Amino acid sequence: MIGIQSFWTKPYSNNKDHNLSWNDRKYFYISWILSNHLINQKFSSTELVTDTLGKHLLIDILKLKYNKVSTDLDIIPYDTKYWTFGKIVTFSKQNKPFIHIDYDAFLFKENNFSFKEDICVQNIETDVDTYYNAHKSLYNSSLEENIAYNTGIVGGEDLKSYYQLFEYMEVIYDSFLKNTTYNSDNIYTDIAIYVEQYGLFKVAKERNKRVSCLLKDLTCISQYSEVSSFNNKWDFTHVLGYYNKKRTEQYKYFEKLVQKYCPKLYFNLIDMLERGVL
């Protein structure tokens, strides 16, 4: 099983929120350092799928470590408002079982997740309005099953499901999104999440595949403040959403972790920030 991460830089470069929801942009980079450190502890083989700018930022400047780095995301024809599409393209490039971990997700060594399933996801979502809203925008009809999978951590052994998810994304884009402009950024965000997370639920159901929810007792959005916290019962943290990225105790804690476990990378980051390289 290979541990992978991805970074399509164009959606981030075009983001009006220059701190990318964090109190300070520094914590965006600190999050990458910590997540990368932990993925290397957990997996014997790691890979970054990015574009040329992402490679420059994460490898050349931040000095993150992966066994393999590819720039397959250089040529992506999609509107950058659909920021999840780079991740779905990353899934489609895999040729062996994998686990993908978001940069703001932290898989601590002590957890006992089993990844030997057709499809592994972080948790099921059943009470999120995102999927209703996106479905309504796309089809002008109500969504029958408001069920999706949170993919802060996602992967598994059934690669064909992820290839089919990529095909689903392309159909949605060509049929509905390519020549459509929405008057709200929230709609773009809802559709981006819908295609990835509801799309995976749809594909898994159609293919009748076993899905392992790694956080089995996490089922509702009200619990997201808990999974966004460190030292929780899962030994896995996913700093979800704008509010949780603003929690002072959060970013101060993982800054201390990076100082402790990755001091060279931390001081390199501070130097790059002070010199205006980042």
C-alpha positions as CSV (number, residue, x, y, z in Angstrom):
1,M,0.0,0.0,0.0
2,I,1.4,3.4,-1.0
3,G,0.7,6.6,0.8
4,I,0.1,9.5,-1.5
5,Q,-0.6,13.2,-1.4
6,S,-1.6,15.7,-4.1
7,F,-1.4,19.4,-4.7
8,W,-2.9,21.2,-7.7
9,T,-1.6,24.7,-7.1
10,K,-3.9,26.7,-9.4
11,P,-6.9,26.7,-7.2
12,Y,-4.7,27.9,-4.3
13,S,-3.0,30.5,-6.4
14,N,-6.4,31.9,-7.4
15,N,-7.8,31.8,-3.9
16,K,-8.9,35.3,-2.7
17,D,-8.2,34.1,0.9
18,H,-4.4,34.5,0.9
19,N,-4.1,32.6,4.1
20,L,-6.2,29.7,2.8
21,S,-8.5,29.8,5.8
22,W,-5.6,29.7,8.3
23,N,-4.9,32.6,10.7
24,D,-1.5,32.9,9.0
25,R,-0.3,31.4,5.7
26,K,2.7,30.0,7.7
27,Y,0.3,27.3,9.1
28,F,-0.6,26.2,5.6
29,Y,3.0,25.2,5.1
30,I,3.4,23.8,8.7
31,S,0.4,21.6,8.0
32,W,2.1,20.2,4.9
33,I,5.3,19.5,6.9
34,L,3.5,17.6,9.6
35,S,1.3,15.6,7.3
36,N,4.2,14.7,5.2
37,H,6.3,13.6,8.2
38,L,3.4,11.4,9.5
39,I,2.7,9.8,6.1
40,N,6.4,8.8,5.9
41,Q,6.2,7.2,9.3
42,K,3.1,5.2,8.3
43,F,4.0,4.0,4.8
44,S,7.2,2.6,3.4
45,S,6.5,4.1,0.0
46,T,5.1,7.6,-0.5
47,E,4.3,9.7,-3.5
48,L,3.4,13.3,-4.3
49,V,1.3,14.1,-7.3
50,T,1.5,17.8,-8.1
51,D,2.4,20.3,-10.8
52,T,5.6,22.2,-11.5
53,L,4.8,25.0,-9.1
54,G,3.8,22.5,-6.4
55,K,7.0,20.6,-6.8
56,H,8.9,23.8,-6.5
57,L,7.1,24.8,-3.3
58,L,6.9,21.5,-1.5
59,I,10.1,19.8,-2.6
60,D,12.6,22.5,-3.7
61,I,11.7,25.1,-1.0
62,L,10.0,23.2,1.9
63,K,12.3,20.1,1.4
64,L,9.5,17.6,2.0
65,K,10.3,13.9,1.4
66,Y,8.6,11.5,-0.9
67,N,9.9,8.4,-2.6
68,K,8.3,9.6,-5.9
69,V,7.2,13.0,-7.2
70,S,5.3,13.5,-10.4
71,T,4.0,16.7,-12.1
72,D,1.0,15.0,-13.7
73,L,-1.2,17.9,-12.6
74,D,0.5,20.4,-14.9
75,I,-2.0,20.0,-17.6
76,I,-5.5,20.0,-16.1
77,P,-8.3,21.5,-18.3
78,Y,-10.8,22.1,-15.6
79,D,-12.0,25.4,-14.0
80,T,-9.9,25.9,-10.9
81,K,-13.0,26.6,-8.8
82,Y,-13.5,22.9,-8.9
83,W,-10.5,22.4,-6.6
84,T,-11.2,18.7,-5.8
85,F,-10.7,17.7,-9.5
86,G,-6.9,17.6,-9.1
87,K,-7.3,15.0,-6.4
88,I,-9.6,12.9,-8.6
89,V,-7.1,13.0,-11.4
90,T,-4.5,11.8,-8.9
91,F,-6.6,8.8,-8.1
92,S,-6.9,8.0,-11.8
93,K,-3.1,7.9,-12.1
94,Q,-2.6,5.2,-9.6
95,N,-1.7,1.6,-10.7
96,K,-1.4,0.0,-7.3
97,P,-3.4,0.1,-4.0
98,F,-3.1,3.5,-2.3
99,I,-4.2,5.7,0.5
100,H,-4.4,9.4,-0.2
101,I,-4.2,11.8,2.8
102,D,-5.0,15.5,2.6
103,Y,-2.4,18.0,3.6
104,D,-4.6,19.1,6.6
105,A,-5.1,15.5,7.8
106,F,-2.7,13.9,10.2
107,L,-2.4,10.1,10.4
108,F,-0.6,9.4,13.7
109,K,1.5,6.3,14.0
110,E,-0.5,4.9,16.9
111,N,-3.7,4.4,15.1
112,N,-4.8,0.9,13.9
113,F,-6.7,1.6,10.7
114,S,-6.8,-1.3,8.3
115,F,-6.6,-0.3,4.7
116,K,-7.1,-3.8,3.2
117,E,-10.5,-3.1,1.7
118,D,-12.0,-2.4,-1.7
119,I,-12.5,1.3,-0.7
120,C,-11.4,3.1,2.4
121,V,-12.8,6.5,3.4
122,Q,-12.6,8.7,6.4
123,N,-16.3,8.6,7.4
124,I,-19.8,8.6,6.1
125,E,-21.7,11.8,5.9
126,T,-25.5,11.9,6.1
127,D,-26.5,15.3,7.3
128,V,-24.6,17.8,5.1
129,D,-26.5,20.2,2.9
130,T,-23.7,20.4,0.4
131,Y,-24.9,17.4,-1.6
132,Y,-28.5,18.6,-1.8
133,N,-27.4,22.0,-2.9
134,A,-25.0,20.8,-5.6
135,H,-27.5,18.2,-6.9
136,K,-30.1,20.9,-7.2
137,S,-27.7,23.2,-9.1
138,L,-26.7,20.5,-11.5
139,Y,-30.0,18.6,-12.1
140,N,-32.7,21.0,-10.8
141,S,-34.1,18.1,-8.8
142,S,-33.8,16.7,-5.3
143,L,-31.2,14.3,-4.2
144,E,-32.8,11.0,-3.2
145,E,-30.0,9.8,-0.9
146,N,-28.1,12.5,0.9
147,I,-25.2,10.1,1.6
148,A,-21.5,10.7,0.8
149,Y,-18.1,9.8,2.1
150,N,-15.6,12.3,3.6
151,T,-12.3,11.8,1.8
152,G,-9.8,13.4,4.1
153,I,-8.2,10.0,4.0
154,V,-9.3,7.8,1.1
155,G,-8.1,4.9,-1.0
156,G,-8.1,1.1,-1.0
157,E,-7.5,-1.8,-3.3
158,D,-10.2,-1.5,-6.0
159,L,-8.5,0.9,-8.4
160,K,-11.3,0.5,-11.0
161,S,-13.7,2.4,-8.7
162,Y,-11.4,5.3,-8.7
163,Y,-11.0,5.2,-12.5
164,Q,-14.8,5.2,-12.7
165,L,-14.9,8.2,-10.4
166,F,-12.6,10.0,-12.8
167,E,-15.0,9.1,-15.7
168,Y,-18.0,10.4,-13.6
169,M,-16.2,13.7,-13.0
170,E,-15.5,14.1,-16.7
171,V,-19.1,13.4,-17.7
172,I,-20.3,16.0,-15.1
173,Y,-17.8,18.6,-16.2
174,D,-18.5,18.2,-20.0
175,S,-22.3,17.9,-19.5
176,F,-22.9,20.6,-16.9
177,L,-19.9,22.6,-15.9
178,K,-17.7,23.4,-18.9
179,N,-19.7,26.3,-20.2
180,T,-21.6,27.2,-17.1
181,T,-21.0,30.2,-14.8
182,Y,-22.5,30.4,-11.3
183,N,-23.1,33.6,-9.4
184,S,-21.8,32.3,-6.1
185,D,-18.5,30.8,-5.0
186,N,-20.5,28.6,-2.6
187,I,-22.1,26.8,-5.5
188,Y,-18.7,26.0,-7.0
189,T,-17.5,24.7,-3.7
190,D,-20.6,22.5,-3.2
191,I,-20.2,21.0,-6.7
192,A,-16.5,20.3,-6.2
193,I,-17.2,18.4,-3.0
194,Y,-20.3,16.7,-4.4
195,V,-18.4,15.3,-7.4
196,E,-15.7,13.8,-5.2
197,Q,-17.5,12.7,-2.1
198,Y,-21.0,11.9,-3.4
199,G,-19.5,10.6,-6.6
200,L,-17.4,8.0,-4.7
201,F,-20.5,6.9,-2.8
202,K,-22.4,6.6,-6.1
203,V,-19.6,4.6,-7.7
204,A,-19.1,2.3,-4.7
205,K,-22.9,1.6,-4.7
206,E,-23.0,0.9,-8.4
207,R,-20.1,-1.5,-8.2
208,N,-21.3,-3.1,-5.1
209,K,-18.0,-2.6,-3.3
210,R,-17.1,-3.0,0.3
211,V,-16.4,0.4,1.9
212,S,-14.5,0.7,5.1
213,C,-15.2,3.9,7.1
214,L,-12.1,4.4,9.2
215,L,-13.9,6.6,11.7
216,K,-16.9,4.3,12.1
217,D,-18.5,6.3,14.9
218,L,-18.2,9.6,13.2
219,T,-21.5,10.2,11.3
220,C,-22.7,13.7,11.7
221,I,-21.2,17.2,11.1
222,S,-21.6,18.2,14.7
223,Q,-18.7,15.8,15.5
224,Y,-16.3,17.6,13.2
225,S,-14.8,19.8,15.9
226,E,-13.7,16.6,17.6
227,V,-12.0,15.0,14.6
228,S,-10.4,18.4,14.0
229,S,-8.8,18.3,17.4
230,F,-5.5,16.7,18.3
231,N,-5.2,13.9,20.9
232,N,-8.6,12.6,20.0
233,K,-9.8,9.0,20.3
234,W,-8.9,8.1,16.7
235,D,-5.3,9.1,16.6
236,F,-6.2,10.8,13.4
237,T,-6.9,14.5,12.9
238,H,-8.5,16.3,10.0
239,V,-8.7,20.0,10.4
240,L,-12.0,20.5,8.6
241,G,-13.4,23.8,7.4
242,Y,-12.9,27.5,7.9
243,Y,-13.8,27.6,11.6
244,N,-11.5,24.8,12.8
245,K,-8.5,26.3,10.9
246,K,-9.1,29.5,13.0
247,R,-8.8,27.7,16.4
248,T,-5.7,29.1,18.1
249,E,-5.0,26.0,20.1
250,Q,-5.0,24.0,16.9
251,Y,-2.3,25.7,14.9
252,K,-0.1,26.4,18.0
253,Y,-0.2,22.7,18.9
254,F,0.8,21.4,15.5
255,E,3.5,24.1,15.2
256,K,5.0,22.6,18.4
257,L,4.9,19.1,16.9
258,V,6.7,20.3,13.8
259,Q,9.3,22.0,15.9
260,K,9.8,18.8,17.9
261,Y,9.8,16.2,15.1
262,C,11.0,18.2,12.0
263,P,13.2,21.0,13.4
264,K,15.3,21.4,10.2
265,L,12.2,21.7,8.1
266,Y,10.6,24.1,10.5
267,F,13.6,26.5,10.7
268,N,14.0,26.3,6.9
269,L,10.3,27.3,6.6
270,I,10.8,30.3,9.0
271,D,13.9,31.3,7.0
272,M,12.0,31.1,3.7
273,L,9.2,33.2,5.1
274,E,11.5,35.9,6.5
275,R,13.4,36.1,3.2
276,G,10.2,36.5,1.3
277,V,10.7,33.3,-0.7
278,L,7.2,32.1,0.4
